[in-house]
Amino acid sequence: MIQTIAFYLFASLVVAAATLTITARNPVHSVLWLILAFFNAAGLMLLLGAEFIAMLLVIVYVGAVAVLFLFVVMMLDIDFAELRAGFTRYLGVGLLLSVVLAAEIIFAVAAWNAGAVDLAGRAAPTPVDMPNIQAVGQLLYTRYLYIFEAAGLVLLVAMIGAIVLTHRARKDFRAQRPDQQIRRRPEDAVRMVDQPVGEGVTL
């Protein structure tokens, strides 16, 4: 009974926080609602017995990703009014993608229900005395090793793409040229002057 109440509490809070994340006018508030959604999703993972995934949600997503989003939103000078101006222009595309995603979810649930026995038979057996972290690690680095490595490669490509997209050539400062600095001779950089006492330095 308590688990059922906790499930409906966490689930309702996740849905409410996710809705407020995409509907909040202030981007800082959106990130804070996203953090609340992550915490409640971690609670759902605890109810399922996946404590490792719950800790990942709290430590990685809340402690790193969401905080990074918060600092980026607060530090960058982004014109959010200009970003919202094009919302109606892409509304049709967004609705189309939403319908396609909903259809994929319905199709996946129907396929799961149709072949529940076969899918359950193909599920990886987990010993009762094995900790959750050990079971996840054993599956990741044995059965799903190539998929795990491919996910890391996708993240690497995304990181490189983000660096390329945000890199701008600025004209308000002079960049260093290490090749010219290395080729410069000491006698061209330093001038020895026998300065008389009591006289100023002539540049």
Secondary structure, 3 states (H helix, E strand, C coil): CHHHHHHHHHHHHHHHHHHHHHHCCCHHHHHHHHHHHHHHHHHHHHHCCCHHHHHHHHHHHHHHHHHHHHHHHHHCCCCHHHHHHCCCCCHHHHHHHHHHHHHHHHHHHHHHHHCHHHHHHHCCCCCCCCCHHHHHHHHHHHHCHHHHHHHHHHHHHHHHHHHHHHCCCCCCCCCCCHHHHHHCCHHHHCCCCCCCCCCCCCC
